[in-house]
Amino acid sequence: MKRPSFFTLFLNHADAWQVALTIATLVLLIHQRVTFNTMLLLVAVGLGYWLGFAVNDFFDAPIDAQNAQKAMRNFFVGSTIRSETVRLVFGLASLGLFVVFALFGLVGLLFLLLAYLAMWAYSAPPLRLKNRPGYDLLMHVLFVQTFPYVMTLTLIQGKWTGLDAAIVLLLLLASLTAQLEQQARDFEVDQQDGRNFTTLLGYKTAVYVVRGITAVLIGAAFVFVITGVIPWFVLPFGLIGLPALLHRFFRSEETPRSEGLVLFSTTAGLLYTGVIFFYFLLR
């Protein structure tokens, strides 16, 4: 049995909510819209993505319990915390999200509703789109890394620029490869207990697809840098994430991604975001 720990629950999928928080903060810095309300929005984005991945684990728990590796990554497998307590935590988080998004009017509440629909459709039966090949990738591409950027830019009423379009393109590619890489990591288990795009495509083919799209991602980022589309303070984000991207080419086909390297990259990215956030705030 796992010991109940709300601290552990808070750290659930830290790499995912750190990325979302970093992306939303980047929008504010690019468009110079740091206000009290937009800072609350940053907190809400981080909380919302924490909630989304926690809800996913909650619905995955019965399936993940059948595999030792997945069970170790799922907080709810073997947890002695009562389901009523979990629902209370989810409810309080939802209340906080409602209050913050209401500050941005009807558009804010519509984005929140869309986010909740995505959480439900992706994780919960009867749709459970994560087990429907094609839809699993589409949901990840639309809602994991691109959604916080587009949503934040819309809510602060920022004007779209070439830089925004470039970043969204890079986020689309990064999100797609991240999901395929994760599915490749869980391929053996998912073949037995689930179904997704990678189980349909095949493991080796998925690995080659990840490498191909990663090459396009790195190439596109390089072009945006040398053409001056990406400003100086955005460049370190790419350098921080580069080791995890290059690792895809240098590890063997049978070797899964390094979770430690991914967590290091996302944490370093968040810390760098904090540094430049206060730099722009205090200058």
Backbone bond lengths (Angstrom), bond angles and torsions (degrees), N, CA, C in turn:
res aa  C-N    CA-C-N  psi(-1)  N-CA   C-N-CA  omega(-1)  CA-C   N-CA-C  phi
1 M - - - 1.455 - - 1.535 111.38 -
2 K 1.324 116.07 140.91 1.455 119.78 175.69 1.526 108.96 -84.39
3 R 1.319 116.34 141.54 1.453 119.99 176.36 1.522 108.63 -75.17
4 P 1.348 116.89 136.66 1.456 119.40 179.49 1.520 111.21 -65.21
5 S 1.297 116.75 129.15 1.460 120.73 -179.09 1.515 108.88 -150.15
6 F 1.329 115.71 110.69 1.451 118.71 178.65 1.522 110.97 -70.56
7 F 1.338 116.43 -23.03 1.464 119.34 174.82 1.522 109.99 -65.28
8 T 1.335 115.63 -41.73 1.464 120.27 176.68 1.521 110.33 -63.73
9 L 1.321 116.40 -40.42 1.463 120.33 178.51 1.524 110.55 -63.62
10 F 1.326 116.60 -38.41 1.458 120.62 179.25 1.524 111.26 -63.09
11 L 1.341 116.04 -35.72 1.462 120.60 -179.49 1.522 112.77 -82.49
12 N 1.330 116.26 3.35 1.455 121.12 -179.18 1.532 110.83 -55.23
13 H 1.334 116.74 121.61 1.469 122.58 179.30 1.531 111.45 51.84
14 A 1.328 115.52 49.29 1.467 120.11 -178.42 1.521 111.76 -57.18
15 D 1.342 116.93 -34.46 1.461 119.22 -179.44 1.519 111.43 -61.38
16 A 1.343 117.19 -36.61 1.465 120.99 -176.70 1.524 112.10 -72.27
17 W 1.347 117.24 -49.83 1.469 117.15 -177.57 1.524 111.82 -73.90
18 Q 1.337 117.60 -24.39 1.462 119.58 173.97 1.524 110.95 -65.00
19 V 1.322 116.39 -41.43 1.465 120.77 178.90 1.524 110.50 -63.29
20 A 1.335 116.95 -45.93 1.464 120.70 -179.94 1.524 111.04 -61.44
21 L 1.322 116.39 -42.50 1.463 120.98 179.36 1.527 111.03 -64.88
22 T 1.314 116.49 -40.22 1.465 121.15 177.97 1.523 110.94 -63.62
23 I 1.327 116.23 -44.06 1.464 121.00 -178.54 1.522 111.05 -63.08
24 A 1.329 117.07 -45.58 1.466 120.64 -179.68 1.529 110.98 -64.11
25 T 1.324 116.85 -39.77 1.468 120.56 178.50 1.524 110.89 -64.01
26 L 1.314 116.16 -38.68 1.463 120.87 179.47 1.525 111.21 -59.28
27 V 1.326 116.80 -38.45 1.470 120.66 178.10 1.528 110.32 -60.65
28 L 1.324 116.52 -45.68 1.470 120.04 -179.18 1.523 111.48 -63.01
29 L 1.324 116.50 -38.17 1.461 120.10 -179.23 1.522 111.50 -69.82
30 I 1.322 116.39 -42.93 1.466 120.29 -179.47 1.520 110.93 -62.84
31 H 1.334 116.14 -40.76 1.467 120.44 -175.33 1.526 112.82 -100.27
32 Q 1.341 116.66 3.50 1.464 122.37 175.70 1.529 111.86 51.46
33 R 1.321 114.65 56.91 1.468 120.92 -179.65 1.536 110.40 -123.50
34 V 1.305 116.36 51.96 1.465 119.70 179.72 1.527 108.88 -90.15
35 T 1.330 116.12 106.65 1.458 122.99 176.72 1.523 108.09 -132.50
36 F 1.319 116.34 176.45 1.464 119.75 178.67 1.525 110.58 -60.36
37 N 1.341 116.44 -45.68 1.466 120.04 -178.72 1.530 112.26 -65.24
38 T 1.325 117.01 -40.10 1.467 118.26 -178.94 1.529 111.31 -72.09
39 M 1.332 117.14 -28.20 1.461 119.02 174.59 1.528 110.47 -69.64
40 L 1.329 116.67 -36.42 1.468 119.71 172.90 1.526 110.28 -62.79
41 L 1.329 115.79 -37.01 1.463 120.04 178.27 1.528 110.77 -61.54
42 L 1.321 117.39 -39.45 1.466 120.28 177.81 1.522 110.82 -59.51
43 V 1.326 115.88 -45.44 1.468 119.96 178.39 1.524 109.95 -60.54
44 A 1.331 115.98 -41.64 1.464 120.40 -179.10 1.523 111.76 -66.03
45 V 1.320 117.18 -37.30 1.469 120.16 178.20 1.525 110.21 -63.29
46 G 1.331 116.69 -47.62 1.460 119.93 177.76 1.513 111.80 -60.50
47 L 1.333 116.55 -44.62 1.465 121.35 179.08 1.521 110.90 -64.16
48 G 1.321 116.72 -41.77 1.460 120.55 -178.89 1.516 112.58 -63.33
49 Y 1.316 116.56 -40.93 1.472 118.80 179.21 1.526 111.59 -73.82
50 W 1.314 117.02 -33.32 1.469 118.86 171.88 1.525 109.41 -59.53
51 L 1.335 115.87 -46.25 1.459 120.47 -178.80 1.520 111.14 -62.95
52 G 1.329 117.05 -43.19 1.458 120.58 -178.75 1.519 112.69 -59.37
53 F 1.321 116.53 -44.64 1.466 119.41 -179.79 1.523 111.69 -74.76
54 A 1.333 117.48 -29.71 1.462 120.16 175.63 1.528 110.28 -67.82
55 V 1.325 116.83 -41.70 1.470 120.90 177.14 1.523 110.30 -62.12
56 N 1.323 116.64 -40.65 1.461 120.43 178.09 1.529 110.93 -60.63
57 D 1.325 116.96 -44.53 1.463 120.47 177.79 1.524 111.34 -64.52
58 F 1.319 116.67 -35.91 1.469 121.39 179.93 1.528 110.56 -60.35
59 F 1.323 116.48 -44.42 1.468 120.03 179.86 1.530 112.01 -78.17
60 D 1.332 116.42 -23.67 1.470 120.34 179.26 1.524 113.06 -81.38
61 A 1.321 117.17 -16.58 1.466 121.25 -171.03 1.530 114.19 -52.45
62 P 1.351 119.87 -46.79 1.473 118.82 -179.59 1.529 113.00 -60.62
63 I 1.330 116.98 -33.81 1.468 120.99 179.82 1.524 110.55 -79.91
64 D 1.334 116.36 -44.52 1.467 120.17 -178.66 1.523 112.10 -64.19
65 A 1.326 117.08 -26.20 1.464 120.64 -179.51 1.523 112.12 -63.65
66 Q 1.328 116.98 -19.31 1.462 120.89 -177.84 1.531 112.75 -83.07
67 N 1.331 116.78 -6.38 1.463 120.77 -179.47 1.519 109.77 -131.19
68 A 1.323 116.59 129.38 1.466 121.08 -174.10 1.525 112.49 -61.63
69 Q 1.349 116.98 -41.92 1.461 119.81 -177.49 1.521 111.54 -66.44
70 K 1.331 116.34 -46.25 1.462 119.27 -179.97 1.525 111.02 -68.49
71 A 1.327 116.25 -34.89 1.464 120.09 179.65 1.523 111.16 -61.30
72 M 1.321 116.82 -36.90 1.465 120.79 179.93 1.523 111.77 -66.85
73 R 1.326 117.24 -28.77 1.466 120.73 -178.09 1.519 112.61 -89.30
74 N 1.335 117.23 -8.51 1.462 120.81 -176.03 1.524 109.83 -105.99
75 F 1.311 116.53 115.19 1.461 121.76 -177.59 1.522 112.27 -58.01
76 F 1.315 116.98 -34.95 1.462 120.72 -170.96 1.523 113.83 -82.48
77 V 1.317 117.94 -11.48 1.465 120.66 177.57 1.527 108.50 -77.09
78 G 1.309 116.41 115.30 1.453 121.19 178.83 1.510 114.74 79.52
79 S 1.330 118.38 1.34 1.457 120.54 179.85 1.523 110.06 -69.69
80 T 1.328 116.20 139.96 1.465 120.77 179.34 1.527 111.94 -92.74
81 I 1.320 117.26 1.13 1.461 120.13 176.57 1.525 108.98 -69.95
82 R 1.300 116.47 130.79 1.466 121.12 -176.03 1.522 110.73 -65.28
83 S 1.332 114.95 146.36 1.466 119.83 -179.52 1.525 111.15 -62.69
84 E 1.337 116.99 -31.09 1.466 120.02 178.20 1.528 110.63 -64.08
85 T 1.338 115.77 -37.70 1.464 120.39 178.50 1.525 110.45 -67.22
86 V 1.320 115.69 -40.86 1.467 120.27 178.10 1.523 110.09 -61.57
87 R 1.317 116.28 -45.00 1.468 119.97 179.86 1.529 110.84 -64.04
88 L 1.334 116.60 -35.34 1.466 119.98 177.34 1.526 110.31 -64.04
89 V 1.332 116.82 -43.96 1.468 120.90 178.13 1.524 110.29 -61.98
90 F 1.330 116.50 -44.64 1.466 120.56 177.71 1.527 110.70 -61.32
91 G 1.334 115.93 -40.06 1.460 120.13 -179.28 1.521 112.22 -66.17
92 L 1.321 116.86 -42.69 1.467 120.64 178.59 1.529 110.80 -65.12
93 A 1.331 115.98 -39.78 1.465 119.65 176.70 1.526 110.38 -62.28
94 S 1.318 116.19 -41.51 1.467 120.71 179.79 1.523 111.33 -65.04
95 L 1.328 116.24 -38.37 1.466 119.97 177.86 1.524 110.33 -63.08
96 G 1.319 116.38 -44.32 1.458 120.05 177.58 1.518 112.09 -60.80
97 L 1.325 116.50 -41.59 1.465 120.58 178.49 1.524 111.11 -63.25
98 F 1.322 116.23 -41.41 1.468 120.25 -179.88 1.526 110.63 -61.21
99 V 1.325 116.74 -44.90 1.463 120.85 -178.49 1.528 110.64 -60.90
100 V 1.323 117.21 -45.22 1.469 120.41 -177.50 1.523 111.41 -68.89
101 F 1.322 117.00 -47.06 1.465 118.89 -177.27 1.526 111.82 -68.85
102 A 1.332 117.09 -25.42 1.463 120.11 176.27 1.525 111.08 -65.18
103 L 1.325 117.27 -24.87 1.466 120.81 177.25 1.523 111.69 -62.69
104 F 1.320 116.24 -20.91 1.467 121.23 -178.00 1.529 111.89 -103.36
105 G 1.333 115.15 18.14 1.451 120.84 172.58 1.515 114.52 73.35
106 L 1.320 114.84 -158.98 1.459 121.39 -176.86 1.522 111.73 -61.00
107 V 1.320 116.82 -39.39 1.469 120.14 -179.76 1.527 110.28 -62.05
108 G 1.321 116.74 -41.24 1.456 120.57 178.00 1.514 111.91 -61.61
109 L 1.325 117.02 -44.06 1.464 120.83 -179.91 1.528 111.37 -68.55
110 L 1.321 117.23 -33.28 1.466 120.14 177.05 1.531 110.88 -67.15
111 F 1.320 116.72 -39.58 1.470 119.62 175.52 1.528 110.59 -63.16
112 L 1.329 116.49 -40.45 1.463 120.07 178.85 1.522 110.47 -64.20
113 L 1.324 116.82 -42.67 1.462 120.85 177.95 1.521 110.71 -61.76
114 L 1.319 116.57 -43.26 1.464 120.70 178.40 1.527 110.72 -61.22
115 A 1.328 116.04 -40.26 1.467 120.14 179.17 1.524 110.80 -63.25
116 Y 1.326 117.04 -41.91 1.468 119.91 179.67 1.523 111.69 -68.37
117 L 1.310 116.84 -37.48 1.466 119.81 176.16 1.524 110.39 -62.69
118 A 1.332 116.47 -39.62 1.465 120.68 178.80 1.526 110.75 -65.51
119 M 1.337 117.11 -43.10 1.473 120.90 177.14 1.520 110.76 -56.47
120 W 1.322 115.26 -48.66 1.468 120.55 -176.53 1.524 110.78 -66.95
121 A 1.323 116.85 -48.71 1.465 120.24 -175.65 1.520 111.81 -64.22
122 Y 1.318 117.34 -35.88 1.464 120.75 -176.97 1.524 111.89 -74.77
123 S 1.316 117.41 -40.81 1.463 120.71 -168.65 1.516 115.17 -103.38
124 A 1.315 117.52 -35.42 1.466 120.58 -167.71 1.523 112.08 -98.52
125 P 1.337 116.58 148.71 1.460 119.42 171.51 1.531 108.81 -70.11
126 P 1.326 119.61 154.73 1.467 125.48 9.44 1.540 114.51 -88.30
127 L 1.333 118.94 -16.76 1.471 119.06 -176.41 1.526 111.59 -71.71
128 R 1.323 116.69 -56.13 1.475 122.61 179.90 1.536 110.52 39.94
129 L 1.325 114.93 65.39 1.460 121.25 -173.92 1.520 113.28 -63.67
130 K 1.306 117.74 -16.61 1.466 120.13 178.89 1.521 111.94 -65.74
131 N 1.314 117.44 -17.54 1.462 121.68 177.79 1.519 112.35 -105.91
132 R 1.321 116.86 17.23 1.464 121.73 178.64 1.529 108.45 -117.53
133 P 1.341 117.14 104.59 1.469 121.07 -175.99 1.528 112.63 -51.60
134 G 1.290 116.09 131.82 1.458 122.17 -177.68 1.516 110.45 98.49
135 Y 1.324 115.89 -54.30 1.463 119.68 177.98 1.530 110.80 -66.94
136 D 1.335 116.54 -33.31 1.463 119.78 179.37 1.527 110.87 -61.43
137 L 1.327 116.95 -44.00 1.465 120.37 178.81 1.525 111.41 -70.03
138 L 1.325 116.30 -40.49 1.462 120.65 -178.91 1.527 110.94 -60.50
139 M 1.324 116.38 -44.40 1.464 120.07 179.69 1.524 111.03 -63.57
140 H 1.309 116.43 -40.91 1.459 119.91 -179.59 1.524 110.85 -67.00
141 V 1.311 116.77 -43.64 1.465 121.10 -179.21 1.528 111.31 -63.87
142 L 1.323 116.91 -39.12 1.462 120.71 -175.81 1.522 113.67 -80.96
143 F 1.331 117.07 -33.59 1.465 118.57 -167.45 1.529 116.19 -115.58
144 V 1.318 119.66 -11.75 1.465 118.26 -174.40 1.527 112.69 -88.88
145 Q 1.322 118.43 -51.06 1.466 119.57 -178.52 1.524 113.53 -114.49
146 T 1.314 118.01 -30.70 1.469 119.31 -179.38 1.528 112.11 -79.38
147 F 1.330 116.81 -34.62 1.467 120.75 -175.97 1.529 112.74 -59.32
148 P 1.343 119.79 -47.53 1.469 117.82 -179.62 1.522 112.96 -62.39
149 Y 1.321 117.58 -30.51 1.465 120.12 179.14 1.527 110.44 -71.57
150 V 1.327 115.77 -52.30 1.468 120.17 -177.51 1.523 110.68 -64.44
151 M 1.320 116.98 -42.85 1.461 120.70 -179.50 1.525 111.25 -62.57
152 T 1.323 116.80 -47.96 1.463 120.13 -178.90 1.520 111.00 -63.13
153 L 1.320 116.93 -43.60 1.462 120.79 179.40 1.526 110.83 -61.42
154 T 1.327 116.99 -39.43 1.463 120.88 179.54 1.525 111.50 -68.89
155 L 1.324 117.08 -44.10 1.464 120.57 -175.83 1.524 112.70 -69.39
156 I 1.326 117.92 -29.25 1.471 119.43 177.41 1.524 110.99 -87.74
157 Q 1.343 115.49 1.54 1.467 122.64 179.66 1.533 111.12 58.13
158 G 1.323 114.44 42.49 1.456 119.91 177.21 1.522 111.50 -80.20
159 K 1.310 115.88 152.55 1.459 121.38 179.25 1.526 109.61 -90.58
160 W 1.333 115.85 129.20 1.465 120.62 -179.86 1.528 110.49 -63.50
161 T 1.325 115.11 136.51 1.462 121.61 177.96 1.528 109.25 -126.98
162 G 1.323 115.50 174.91 1.459 119.39 175.74 1.516 112.07 -62.35
163 L 1.337 116.52 -34.13 1.462 120.58 177.57 1.524 110.88 -63.68
164 D 1.327 116.98 -42.80 1.468 120.39 178.55 1.525 110.78 -60.69
165 A 1.329 116.31 -45.19 1.463 120.19 179.82 1.525 110.86 -62.05
166 A 1.333 116.58 -40.77 1.466 120.46 179.56 1.521 111.01 -64.06
167 I 1.331 116.60 -44.54 1.465 120.19 -179.24 1.520 111.05 -64.84
168 V 1.325 117.48 -42.36 1.470 120.34 179.23 1.525 110.59 -61.97
169 L 1.328 117.26 -40.50 1.469 120.18 177.24 1.530 110.61 -60.82
170 L 1.323 116.79 -45.44 1.466 120.49 179.46 1.529 110.95 -64.15
171 L 1.328 116.52 -38.03 1.469 120.25 179.13 1.524 111.24 -67.58
172 L 1.324 116.84 -37.16 1.470 120.63 176.12 1.525 110.57 -59.17
173 L 1.320 115.90 -48.55 1.464 120.35 -178.98 1.527 111.18 -66.60
174 A 1.328 116.53 -41.39 1.466 120.28 179.96 1.520 111.19 -64.42
175 S 1.327 116.61 -41.41 1.461 120.78 179.95 1.520 111.42 -65.83
176 L 1.318 116.22 -40.74 1.467 120.85 179.66 1.524 110.95 -63.13
177 T 1.323 116.74 -47.09 1.468 119.26 -178.87 1.523 111.68 -68.24
178 A 1.323 117.26 -34.41 1.466 120.16 179.43 1.521 111.25 -63.66
179 Q 1.333 116.35 -41.50 1.464 119.58 179.98 1.526 111.47 -69.02
180 L 1.314 116.95 -43.04 1.466 119.92 177.74 1.526 110.86 -62.99
181 E 1.319 116.33 -39.31 1.462 120.64 179.35 1.526 110.88 -64.97
182 Q 1.322 116.30 -40.20 1.463 120.05 178.32 1.522 110.99 -66.69
183 Q 1.326 116.65 -41.29 1.462 120.07 178.15 1.524 111.14 -64.53
184 A 1.332 117.01 -35.66 1.464 120.21 176.58 1.524 110.50 -65.53
185 R 1.326 116.31 -38.42 1.468 120.56 177.84 1.531 111.30 -59.95
186 D 1.330 116.06 -39.50 1.468 121.35 -176.02 1.524 112.62 -98.63
187 F 1.324 117.44 17.25 1.466 121.39 -170.46 1.528 112.69 -56.70
188 E 1.322 117.82 -50.11 1.466 121.05 -175.90 1.520 111.24 -60.93
189 V 1.312 116.30 -41.86 1.466 120.73 -179.32 1.523 110.59 -69.57
190 D 1.335 116.24 -45.54 1.463 120.16 -177.01 1.525 112.25 -66.30
191 Q 1.312 117.34 -26.35 1.463 119.64 176.06 1.522 111.30 -62.19
192 Q 1.315 116.17 -32.29 1.455 121.03 -177.43 1.522 112.52 -90.55
193 D 1.348 115.79 -39.34 1.464 119.34 -170.37 1.524 114.61 -109.37
194 G 1.312 117.89 -8.53 1.457 118.67 -176.28 1.508 111.86 -156.67
195 R 1.321 115.36 -172.21 1.456 121.19 -178.49 1.519 107.67 -147.78
196 N 1.328 116.57 132.48 1.450 120.69 177.22 1.523 109.25 -151.77
197 F 1.324 116.22 -174.02 1.459 120.25 -175.00 1.525 111.85 -61.68
198 T 1.321 117.46 -38.82 1.462 120.58 -176.26 1.521 112.07 -72.61
199 T 1.324 118.37 -36.12 1.467 119.59 176.59 1.518 110.06 -65.97
200 L 1.331 116.99 -29.43 1.461 121.23 177.21 1.528 110.80 -77.12
201 L 1.324 116.15 -38.85 1.464 121.54 -176.19 1.525 112.33 -77.46
202 G 1.320 116.49 -36.00 1.457 120.97 -175.11 1.514 110.93 105.61
203 Y 1.317 116.66 144.88 1.463 121.56 -172.68 1.528 112.61 -61.98
204 K 1.336 116.95 -54.22 1.467 119.75 -175.53 1.523 111.95 -62.88
205 T 1.321 115.80 -40.84 1.462 119.12 178.63 1.518 110.39 -62.17
206 A 1.332 116.58 -41.29 1.464 120.85 179.27 1.525 111.15 -61.95
207 V 1.335 116.77 -40.40 1.469 120.78 178.71 1.523 110.44 -61.67
208 Y 1.333 116.84 -43.61 1.467 120.37 179.64 1.529 111.15 -67.48
209 V 1.318 116.84 -36.56 1.467 120.44 177.77 1.528 110.14 -64.56
210 V 1.335 116.41 -43.36 1.467 120.54 177.78 1.522 110.38 -58.82
211 R 1.320 116.93 -45.20 1.466 120.43 -179.70 1.526 111.31 -64.87
212 G 1.335 116.63 -39.99 1.462 120.11 179.88 1.517 112.22 -64.50
213 I 1.335 116.43 -46.64 1.466 120.16 -179.69 1.522 110.47 -67.94
214 T 1.334 116.45 -35.66 1.467 119.88 177.22 1.524 110.89 -62.45
215 A 1.334 117.16 -39.47 1.464 120.96 177.29 1.526 110.58 -62.26
216 V 1.336 116.57 -41.50 1.467 120.99 177.20 1.527 109.86 -63.43
217 L 1.338 116.48 -42.42 1.463 121.80 179.51 1.529 111.39 -59.95
218 I 1.322 116.59 -48.64 1.469 120.61 -179.99 1.527 110.63 -64.89
219 G 1.337 116.37 -41.27 1.459 120.38 179.07 1.516 112.32 -63.29
220 A 1.337 116.53 -43.65 1.464 120.63 179.28 1.524 110.80 -63.68
221 A 1.328 116.57 -42.55 1.465 120.12 179.00 1.527 110.64 -62.10
222 F 1.323 116.71 -40.76 1.471 121.26 179.26 1.526 110.53 -61.84
223 V 1.328 116.47 -43.16 1.470 120.72 179.22 1.525 110.36 -62.86
224 F 1.336 116.79 -43.57 1.468 120.36 -179.67 1.528 111.44 -64.10
225 V 1.324 116.68 -31.79 1.467 120.39 179.63 1.528 110.88 -72.90
226 I 1.332 117.06 -49.59 1.474 119.69 -174.90 1.529 112.02 -72.01
227 T 1.336 117.33 -21.00 1.467 120.14 177.43 1.525 112.15 -90.33
228 G 1.331 116.85 -2.02 1.457 120.59 176.51 1.512 115.14 81.91
229 V 1.317 117.51 9.02 1.467 120.05 178.73 1.526 110.39 -67.73
230 I 1.327 116.49 -39.91 1.463 121.86 -178.74 1.526 109.47 -93.22
231 P 1.345 118.53 122.56 1.468 121.48 -179.67 1.530 111.98 -74.24
232 W 1.318 115.78 169.64 1.469 121.45 -172.37 1.518 113.22 -59.69
233 F 1.358 117.19 -39.02 1.459 118.06 -173.32 1.529 113.07 -76.57
234 V 1.340 117.48 -12.03 1.465 120.90 177.17 1.528 110.62 -87.55
235 L 1.325 116.74 -27.58 1.467 121.78 -175.83 1.535 114.01 -54.15
236 P 1.344 120.50 -42.71 1.470 119.75 -179.71 1.526 114.41 -59.05
237 F 1.335 118.06 -26.31 1.465 119.08 176.67 1.530 110.29 -60.08
238 G 1.325 115.54 -42.00 1.456 119.44 178.18 1.513 112.32 -65.96
239 L 1.336 116.20 -39.77 1.463 120.15 179.74 1.527 111.08 -66.78
240 I 1.331 116.69 -35.57 1.466 120.78 178.37 1.527 110.80 -66.68
241 G 1.329 116.42 -39.87 1.464 120.03 -178.40 1.516 114.29 -83.39
242 L 1.337 116.91 -13.16 1.465 120.80 -174.72 1.533 114.00 -60.18
243 P 1.335 120.84 -42.97 1.473 119.28 179.41 1.525 113.42 -56.85
244 A 1.336 117.30 -41.27 1.467 120.27 179.18 1.523 110.98 -66.18
245 L 1.336 116.94 -34.53 1.465 120.48 178.38 1.527 110.82 -71.03
246 L 1.319 116.85 -44.91 1.470 120.42 -179.26 1.524 111.68 -67.02
247 H 1.321 116.51 -28.57 1.467 120.76 179.11 1.525 111.13 -59.25
248 R 1.330 116.78 -27.77 1.467 120.96 179.54 1.525 111.72 -64.50
249 F 1.311 116.92 -28.83 1.463 120.72 -178.13 1.526 112.43 -87.62
250 F 1.305 117.28 -29.82 1.466 120.58 -171.60 1.525 114.29 -96.75
251 R 1.321 117.95 -16.73 1.461 118.51 176.57 1.523 109.18 -85.56
252 S 1.330 116.37 159.30 1.460 120.50 179.54 1.525 110.19 -70.32
253 E 1.324 116.09 162.39 1.461 120.50 -179.00 1.523 111.88 -60.97
254 E 1.329 116.62 -30.44 1.458 120.70 -176.27 1.528 112.44 -83.92
255 T 1.327 117.30 -13.09 1.465 120.62 -176.97 1.522 110.35 -85.40
256 P 1.336 118.12 124.97 1.464 119.90 178.66 1.519 111.32 -73.66
257 R 1.305 116.06 170.41 1.457 120.22 178.67 1.532 109.98 -63.90
258 S 1.302 115.67 155.56 1.462 121.08 178.47 1.524 109.09 -86.16
259 E 1.333 116.90 108.78 1.460 120.43 -179.92 1.527 110.41 -64.04
260 G 1.334 116.33 -34.66 1.459 119.72 177.90 1.517 112.16 -64.11
261 L 1.332 116.62 -39.94 1.461 121.15 179.32 1.524 110.77 -67.29
262 V 1.334 116.38 -39.50 1.464 120.81 178.15 1.523 110.34 -63.78
263 L 1.337 116.81 -47.30 1.466 120.60 -179.59 1.526 110.98 -64.38
264 F 1.334 116.85 -38.37 1.467 120.25 177.11 1.529 110.42 -61.52
265 S 1.332 116.61 -43.84 1.464 121.08 -178.48 1.523 111.33 -63.63
266 T 1.348 116.47 -45.74 1.467 119.56 -177.94 1.524 111.19 -68.28
267 T 1.330 116.89 -38.58 1.464 120.18 179.21 1.526 110.79 -67.80
268 A 1.331 116.52 -43.22 1.468 120.57 177.70 1.524 110.73 -62.62
269 G 1.334 116.42 -38.95 1.456 120.44 177.73 1.516 112.02 -62.94
270 L 1.345 116.27 -41.26 1.463 120.29 179.26 1.529 110.91 -66.97
271 L 1.330 116.65 -41.07 1.468 120.30 178.78 1.529 111.06 -64.26
272 Y 1.337 116.35 -41.75 1.463 119.46 177.87 1.527 110.12 -64.34
273 T 1.329 116.31 -37.50 1.463 120.46 177.18 1.517 110.57 -59.60
274 G 1.336 116.14 -42.44 1.456 119.88 177.96 1.517 112.41 -61.96
275 V 1.320 116.47 -39.52 1.467 121.08 179.99 1.525 110.90 -63.18
276 I 1.325 116.73 -50.60 1.471 118.69 -177.61 1.529 111.10 -72.32
277 F 1.343 116.80 -27.19 1.462 120.07 176.99 1.528 109.39 -61.18
278 F 1.331 117.15 -48.93 1.462 120.40 -179.11 1.528 111.45 -72.81
279 Y 1.325 116.97 -27.53 1.465 119.88 175.79 1.525 110.42 -63.12
280 F 1.331 116.13 -47.95 1.461 120.01 -179.60 1.528 111.33 -71.17
281 L 1.337 116.03 -29.14 1.459 120.44 -178.28 1.529 111.33 -72.97
282 L 1.330 116.67 -35.67 1.461 121.11 -172.69 1.524 114.42 -98.29
283 R 1.325 116.84 -12.14 1.475 117.60 -175.35 1.528 111.35 -71.55
